[in-house]
Amino acid sequence: MPPSRKLLTLFALTLCSAITAGPAIAAGTAKPATSSSQGTIVAFGDSLTAGYGVAESDSYPAQLQRKLHQAGLQWTVINAGISGETSSGALARVDWVMKLKPDIVILETGANDGLRGQDPELTRKNLDSIITKLQSKNVVVVLAGMRMLKNLGPAYTSKFAEVYRRVAKEHKTILIPFFLDKVAGKEGLNLSDGVHPTGKGYAIVTETIYPYVTKAISQKTRR
Protein backbone atom coordinates (compact mmCIF):
# COMPACT_ATOMS: atom_id res chain seq x y z
CA MET A 1 0.00 0.00 0.00
CA PRO A 2 1.50 3.40 -0.97
CA PRO A 3 2.39 5.72 1.96
CA SER A 4 -0.27 8.25 0.96
CA ARG A 5 -2.91 5.58 0.96
CA LYS A 6 -1.78 4.33 4.35
CA LEU A 7 -2.10 7.83 5.73
CA LEU A 8 -5.61 8.21 4.39
CA THR A 9 -6.61 4.84 5.82
CA LEU A 10 -5.16 5.70 9.22
CA PHE A 11 -6.94 9.06 9.18
CA ALA A 12 -10.25 7.39 8.42
CA LEU A 13 -9.85 4.68 11.05
CA THR A 14 -8.84 7.01 13.84
CA LEU A 15 -11.26 9.86 13.20
CA CYS A 16 -14.19 7.56 12.50
CA SER A 17 -13.58 5.18 15.41
CA ALA A 18 -15.80 4.75 18.46
CA ILE A 19 -19.11 5.60 16.81
CA THR A 20 -21.65 5.52 19.61
CA ALA A 21 -25.05 6.77 20.70
CA GLY A 22 -24.43 10.50 20.83
CA PRO A 23 -26.51 11.92 23.68
CA ALA A 24 -25.34 9.30 26.20
CA ILE A 25 -21.68 10.24 25.78
CA ALA A 26 -22.13 13.95 25.27
CA ALA A 27 -24.24 14.23 28.41
CA GLY A 28 -21.24 13.01 30.39
CA THR A 29 -19.30 16.19 29.61
CA ALA A 30 -22.22 18.58 29.42
CA LYS A 31 -22.14 20.97 32.38
CA PRO A 32 -25.10 23.33 32.77
CA ALA A 33 -24.50 27.04 33.02
CA THR A 34 -24.23 28.42 36.54
CA SER A 35 -26.28 31.34 37.83
CA SER A 36 -23.28 33.62 37.32
CA SER A 37 -22.84 32.60 33.69
CA GLN A 38 -23.45 35.22 31.03
CA GLY A 39 -24.58 32.61 28.52
CA THR A 40 -24.04 29.12 27.12
CA ILE A 41 -21.84 28.08 24.23
CA VAL A 42 -22.24 24.50 22.98
CA ALA A 43 -19.28 22.99 21.14
CA PHE A 44 -21.10 20.62 18.77
CA GLY A 45 -18.94 18.25 16.75
CA ASP A 46 -16.99 15.02 16.33
CA SER A 47 -13.76 13.70 17.90
CA LEU A 48 -11.97 16.99 17.20
CA THR A 49 -14.46 18.66 19.54
CA ALA A 50 -14.70 15.79 22.01
CA GLY A 51 -10.94 15.92 22.50
CA TYR A 52 -10.10 12.38 21.45
CA GLY A 53 -6.93 11.13 23.14
CA VAL A 54 -6.39 14.05 25.53
CA ALA A 55 -7.62 14.92 29.01
CA GLU A 56 -10.97 16.70 29.11
CA SER A 57 -9.22 19.79 30.46
CA ASP A 58 -7.04 19.88 27.31
CA SER A 59 -9.94 19.69 24.84
CA TYR A 60 -10.64 22.91 22.98
CA PRO A 61 -14.02 23.56 24.71
CA ALA A 62 -12.33 23.45 28.13
CA GLN A 63 -9.46 25.66 26.98
CA LEU A 64 -11.90 28.06 25.32
CA GLN A 65 -13.89 28.49 28.53
CA ARG A 66 -10.72 29.23 30.49
CA LYS A 67 -9.63 31.80 27.91
CA LEU A 68 -13.04 33.50 27.95
CA HIS A 69 -13.05 33.65 31.75
CA GLN A 70 -9.54 35.10 31.77
CA ALA A 71 -10.86 37.85 29.51
CA GLY A 72 -13.72 38.54 31.91
CA LEU A 73 -16.32 36.82 29.72
CA GLN A 74 -18.16 34.49 32.10
CA TRP A 75 -19.63 32.19 29.48
CA THR A 76 -20.15 28.46 30.00
CA VAL A 77 -18.78 26.19 27.25
CA ILE A 78 -20.34 22.73 27.00
CA ASN A 79 -18.48 19.96 25.19
CA ALA A 80 -21.03 18.11 23.05
CA GLY A 81 -18.53 16.33 20.82
CA ILE A 82 -18.97 12.69 19.72
CA SER A 83 -16.08 10.69 18.27
CA GLY A 84 -16.87 9.25 14.85
CA GLU A 85 -19.94 11.36 14.18
CA THR A 86 -20.88 12.36 10.64
CA SER A 87 -22.95 15.38 9.65
CA SER A 88 -25.95 13.05 9.36
CA GLY A 89 -25.40 11.98 12.96
CA ALA A 90 -25.11 15.61 14.01
CA LEU A 91 -28.39 16.42 12.31
CA ALA A 92 -30.05 13.54 14.17
CA ARG A 93 -29.15 15.03 17.56
CA VAL A 94 -29.84 18.72 17.03
CA ASP A 95 -32.95 18.48 19.19
CA TRP A 96 -30.86 17.03 22.02
CA VAL A 97 -28.35 19.87 21.67
CA MET A 98 -31.20 22.38 21.93
CA LYS A 99 -32.07 20.93 25.34
CA LEU A 100 -28.78 22.43 26.55
CA LYS A 101 -30.32 25.85 25.84
CA PRO A 102 -27.39 27.25 23.84
CA ASP A 103 -27.01 30.91 23.05
CA ILE A 104 -24.16 30.11 20.67
CA VAL A 105 -23.21 26.86 18.91
CA ILE A 106 -19.78 26.17 17.46
CA LEU A 107 -20.59 23.64 14.73
CA GLU A 108 -17.65 21.41 13.76
CA THR A 109 -18.73 18.46 11.63
CA GLY A 110 -18.25 16.89 8.21
CA ALA A 111 -14.67 15.59 8.35
CA ASN A 112 -15.89 12.01 8.72
CA ASP A 113 -18.18 12.53 5.73
CA GLY A 114 -15.20 13.37 3.56
CA LEU A 115 -13.11 10.49 4.83
CA ARG A 116 -15.87 8.12 3.74
CA GLY A 117 -15.98 9.70 0.30
CA GLN A 118 -19.49 10.96 0.89
CA ASP A 119 -20.93 13.32 -1.69
CA PRO A 120 -20.24 16.88 -0.43
CA GLU A 121 -23.76 17.78 -1.46
CA LEU A 122 -25.13 15.58 1.33
CA THR A 123 -22.82 17.29 3.80
CA ARG A 124 -24.08 20.65 2.55
CA LYS A 125 -27.71 19.62 2.97
CA ASN A 126 -27.06 18.36 6.50
CA LEU A 127 -25.24 21.54 7.50
CA ASP A 128 -28.05 23.59 5.98
CA SER A 129 -30.67 21.70 8.00
CA ILE A 130 -28.67 21.87 11.24
CA ILE A 131 -28.08 25.61 10.97
CA THR A 132 -31.68 26.27 9.96
CA LYS A 133 -32.90 24.50 13.10
CA LEU A 134 -30.46 26.34 15.35
CA GLN A 135 -31.18 29.76 13.89
CA SER A 136 -34.92 29.18 14.20
CA LYS A 137 -34.32 29.14 17.97
CA ASN A 138 -32.30 32.36 17.84
CA VAL A 139 -28.97 30.55 18.29
CA VAL A 140 -25.88 32.27 16.89
CA VAL A 141 -23.90 29.74 14.87
CA VAL A 142 -20.14 29.69 14.38
CA LEU A 143 -19.37 27.26 11.56
CA ALA A 144 -15.97 25.55 11.63
CA GLY A 145 -14.61 25.11 8.13
CA MET A 146 -12.94 21.78 7.40
CA ARG A 147 -10.63 20.53 4.66
CA MET A 148 -9.88 17.09 3.26
CA LEU A 149 -6.58 15.33 2.63
CA LYS A 150 -5.17 16.04 -0.82
CA ASN A 151 -5.10 12.27 -1.44
CA LEU A 152 -8.78 12.48 -2.35
CA GLY A 153 -7.96 14.58 -5.40
CA PRO A 154 -8.24 18.30 -6.17
CA ALA A 155 -11.80 18.15 -7.49
CA TYR A 156 -13.17 16.50 -4.35
CA THR A 157 -11.15 18.55 -1.85
CA SER A 158 -12.14 21.80 -3.56
CA LYS A 159 -15.82 20.89 -3.64
CA PHE A 160 -15.68 19.79 0.00
CA ALA A 161 -14.09 23.03 1.21
CA GLU A 162 -16.56 25.10 -0.80
CA VAL A 163 -19.47 23.52 1.11
CA TYR A 164 -18.59 25.47 4.25
CA ARG A 165 -18.12 28.78 2.48
CA ARG A 166 -21.42 28.37 0.64
CA VAL A 167 -23.44 27.39 3.70
CA ALA A 168 -21.96 30.20 5.79
CA LYS A 169 -22.78 32.74 3.10
CA GLU A 170 -26.34 31.48 2.62
CA HIS A 171 -27.10 31.55 6.33
CA LYS A 172 -24.96 34.61 7.12
CA THR A 173 -23.16 32.66 9.81
CA ILE A 174 -19.72 33.33 11.25
CA LEU A 175 -17.20 31.11 9.44
CA ILE A 176 -13.89 29.87 10.80
CA PRO A 177 -12.03 29.33 7.48
CA PHE A 178 -10.14 26.26 8.73
CA PHE A 179 -10.64 24.81 12.21
CA LEU A 180 -7.20 23.13 12.28
CA ASP A 181 -5.24 26.06 10.87
CA LYS A 182 -1.54 25.92 11.94
CA VAL A 183 -2.15 22.49 13.53
CA ALA A 184 -3.06 20.02 10.77
CA GLY A 185 -0.08 17.92 9.74
CA LYS A 186 2.27 19.59 12.24
CA GLU A 187 4.54 17.18 14.08
CA GLY A 188 4.42 17.74 17.83
CA LEU A 189 0.96 19.28 17.71
CA ASN A 190 -0.86 16.02 16.98
CA LEU A 191 -1.08 12.62 18.64
CA SER A 192 0.81 9.64 17.25
CA ASP A 193 -2.05 9.03 14.81
CA GLY A 194 -1.06 12.25 13.08
CA VAL A 195 -4.68 13.39 13.07
CA HIS A 196 -5.96 14.43 16.48
CA PRO A 197 -4.37 17.42 18.20
CA THR A 198 -2.46 17.23 21.47
CA GLY A 199 -3.26 19.60 24.31
CA LYS A 200 -0.73 22.00 22.79
CA GLY A 201 -2.40 21.62 19.42
CA TYR A 202 -5.79 22.40 20.93
CA ALA A 203 -4.31 25.51 22.52
CA ILE A 204 -3.59 26.75 18.99
CA VAL A 205 -7.07 25.73 17.84
CA THR A 206 -8.47 27.76 20.72
CA GLU A 207 -6.45 30.79 19.68
CA THR A 208 -7.68 30.34 16.10
CA ILE A 209 -11.37 30.21 16.95
CA TYR A 210 -11.36 32.72 19.82
CA PRO A 211 -11.95 35.91 17.76
CA TYR A 212 -14.84 34.25 15.95
CA VAL A 213 -16.40 33.23 19.25
CA THR A 214 -16.08 36.73 20.70
CA LYS A 215 -17.70 38.06 17.54
CA ALA A 216 -20.60 35.65 18.15
CA ILE A 217 -20.86 36.85 21.74
CA SER A 218 -21.06 40.44 20.51
CA GLN A 219 -23.81 39.49 18.06
CA LYS A 220 -25.77 37.67 20.73
CA THR A 221 -25.53 40.42 23.32
CA ARG A 222 -26.70 43.04 20.78
CA ARG A 223 -29.93 41.17 20.12
Residue pairs with C-beta under 8 A, 6 or more apart in sequence:
1 9
4 151
5 151
7 149
7 151
7 194
8 115
8 149
8 151
8 152
10 193
10 194
10 195
11 115
11 149
11 193
11 194
11 195
12 115
12 116
14 52
14 193
14 195
14 196
15 46
15 47
15 48
15 84
15 111
15 112
15 115
15 195
15 196
16 84
16 112
16 115
16 116
17 47
17 83
17 84
18 47
18 52
18 83
18 84
19 83
19 84
19 85
19 89
20 82
20 83
20 84
22 82
22 85
22 89
22 92
22 93
22 96
23 93
23 96
25 50
25 82
25 83
26 79
26 80
26 81
26 82
26 93
26 96
29 50
29 56
29 78
29 79
29 80
29 81
30 78
30 79
30 80
30 100
31 76
31 78
32 76
32 78
32 100
33 39
33 40
33 76
33 101
34 76
36 74
37 74
37 75
37 76
38 73
38 74
38 75
39 75
39 76
39 103
39 104
39 217
39 220
40 75
40 76
40 78
40 100
40 101
40 102
40 103
40 104
41 64
41 65
41 75
41 76
41 77
41 78
41 102
41 103
41 104
41 105
41 106
41 213
41 216
42 77
42 78
42 80
42 97
42 100
42 102
42 104
42 105
42 106
43 49
43 60
43 61
43 64
43 77
43 78
43 79
43 80
43 81
43 106
43 108
44 80
44 81
44 90
44 97
44 105
44 106
44 107
44 108
44 109
45 80
45 81
45 82
45 85
45 90
45 106
45 107
45 108
45 109
45 144
46 81
46 82
46 83
46 84
46 85
46 86
46 90
46 108
46 109
46 111
46 112
47 81
47 82
47 83
47 84
47 85
47 196
48 60
48 81
48 108
48 111
48 179
48 180
48 196
48 197
49 59
49 60
49 61
49 79
49 80
49 81
49 106
49 108
50 59
50 79
50 81
50 82
50 83
51 58
51 59
51 60
51 61
51 62
51 79
51 81
51 202
52 83
52 196
53 191
53 193
53 196
54 191
54 196
54 197
54 198
54 199
54 202
55 199
56 62
56 79
57 63
58 198
58 199
58 202
59 79
59 81
59 202
60 197
60 202
60 205
60 206
60 209
61 77
61 78
61 79
61 81
62 77
62 79
63 202
63 203
63 206
64 77
64 206
64 209
64 210
64 213
65 75
65 76
65 77
67 206
67 210
68 74
68 75
68 77
68 213
69 75
71 214
73 214
73 217
75 104
75 217
78 100
78 102
80 97
80 100
81 108
82 89
82 93
84 112
85 109
85 112
86 109
86 110
86 112
86 113
86 116
86 118
87 109
87 110
87 112
87 113
87 122
87 123
87 126
87 127
87 130
88 113
88 122
88 126
90 107
90 109
90 126
90 130
91 126
91 129
91 130
94 129
94 130
94 133
94 134
95 133
97 105
98 133
98 134
98 137
98 139
102 134
102 139
103 139
103 140
103 220
104 139
104 140
104 141
104 142
104 213
104 216
104 217
104 220
105 134
105 139
105 140
105 141
105 142
106 142
106 144
106 209
106 213
107 127
107 130
107 131
107 134
107 141
107 142
107 143
107 144
108 144
108 146
108 179
109 126
109 127
109 130
109 144
110 123
110 126
110 127
110 146
110 160
110 163
110 164
111 146
111 148
113 120
113 122
113 123
113 126
114 120
114 123
114 146
114 148
114 152
114 156
114 160
115 148
117 152
117 156
120 156
120 159
120 160
120 162
120 163
123 160
123 163
124 163
124 166
124 167
127 143
127 163
127 164
127 167
128 167
128 170
128 171
131 141
131 143
131 167
131 171
131 173
132 171
134 141
135 141
135 171
135 173
138 223
140 174
140 216
140 219
140 220
141 171
141 173
141 174
141 216
142 173
142 174
142 175
142 176
142 209
142 212
142 213
142 216
143 164
143 167
143 168
143 173
143 174
143 175
143 176
144 164
144 176
144 179
144 209
145 161
145 164
145 165
145 168
145 175
145 176
145 177
145 178
145 179
146 160
146 161
146 164
146 178
146 179
146 180
147 157
147 160
147 161
147 178
147 180
147 184
148 156
148 157
148 160
148 161
149 157
150 157
152 160
164 175
165 175
167 173
168 174
168 175
174 212
174 215
174 216
174 219
175 212
176 208
176 209
176 212
178 184
179 205
179 208
179 209
180 197
180 205
181 208
182 204
182 208
183 189
183 190
183 197
183 201
183 204
183 205
183 208
184 190
185 194
186 201
188 198
188 200
189 197
189 198
189 200
189 201
189 204
190 196
190 197
190 198
190 201
191 197
191 198
197 204
197 205
